[in-house]
Amino acid sequence: MHGYALIEKLKDSPLMKGNAPDRMGVYRLLSRLAEQGVVTHAWSESDEGPSKRLYELTPSGQDCLLKWIDTLDSYRKDIGRLTKMMRKSAAVFSS
């Protein structure tokens, strides 16, 4: 995916609530991820304008993404259990 397309996708994510992320921050992050071997980038030639970098996850990046998904899912479950406990406690104190 091109950096611009990634920024647009991020803007549409629930986390960003329609706000565009800092473009330079995204490109700095992509550069760091490339240095770490999590993404690769290559120049994409275009007849309709300047060349653009095309970013792609590496196998290591895919493994990292799957670990993050598992971690976030675990956090979600833990937060669900915590809020359930808090609701029970709040019900006891309000009685």
C-alpha positions in Angstrom: 0.0 0.0 0.0 1.2 3.5 -0.7 1.8 5.8 2.3 -1.0 8.2 1.3 -3.5 5.3 1.0 -2.4 4.0 4.4 -3.0 7.5 5.9 -6.5 7.6 4.4 -7.2 4.1 5.8 -6.0 5.2 9.2 -8.2 8.3 9.1 -11.2 6.1 8.5 -10.4 3.8 11.4 -12.5 3.9 14.6 -9.5 4.9 16.6 -8.9 8.1 14.5 -12.7 9.1 14.4 -12.3 10.7 11.0 -9.2 12.7 11.9 -6.2 12.3 9.7 -3.0 11.2 11.5 0.1 13.3 11.3 1.5 12.4 7.8 5.1 13.0 8.7 4.7 10.8 11.8 3.3 8.0 9.7 6.2 8.2 7.2 8.7 8.3 10.1 7.1 5.2 11.6 7.1 3.4 8.2 10.8 4.3 7.9 11.5 2.9 11.4 9.5 -0.3 10.6 11.5 -0.7 7.4 14.8 -0.4 9.4 13.5 -3.1 11.8 12.6 -5.4 8.9 8.8 -5.3 9.6 8.0 -3.7 6.3 9.7 -3.4 3.0 9.3 -0.6 0.5 9.9 -0.3 -3.2 9.3 2.5 -5.7 6.2 2.3 -7.7 6.4 4.0 -11.1 3.4 5.9 -12.4 2.5 7.5 -15.7 0.2 9.9 -13.8 2.6 11.7 -11.5 5.7 11.1 -9.4 6.9 7.7 -8.3 5.6 6.6 -4.9 6.8 4.1 -2.3 4.8 1.0 -2.0 5.0 -0.6 1.5 4.4 -4.2 2.3 4.6 -6.3 5.4 7.4 -8.8 5.6 6.9 -12.3 7.0 8.4 -10.9 10.3 5.9 -8.1 10.1 3.0 -10.5 9.6 4.1 -12.4 12.7 4.4 -9.2 14.6 0.9 -8.1 13.5 -0.6 -11.5 14.5 1.0 -11.2 18.0 -0.4 -7.7 18.4 -3.9 -8.9 17.4 -3.6 -11.7 20.0 -2.4 -9.2 22.6 -5.1 -6.7 21.9 -7.7 -9.5 22.0 -6.4 -10.5 25.4 -6.5 -6.9 26.6 -10.1 -6.6 25.4 -11.1 -9.8 27.4 -9.3 -8.6 30.5 -11.0 -5.1 30.3 -14.4 -6.9 29.8 -13.8 -8.9 33.0 -12.6 -5.8 34.9 -15.6 -3.7 33.9 -17.9 -6.6 34.9 -16.3 -6.7 38.3 -16.6 -2.9 38.6 -20.3 -3.0 37.7 -20.9 -5.6 40.4 -19.0 -3.5 43.0 -20.9 -0.3 41.9 -24.2 -2.2 42.4 -23.2 -3.3 45.9 -22.2 0.3 46.9 -25.3 1.9 45.5 -27.7 -0.4 47.3 
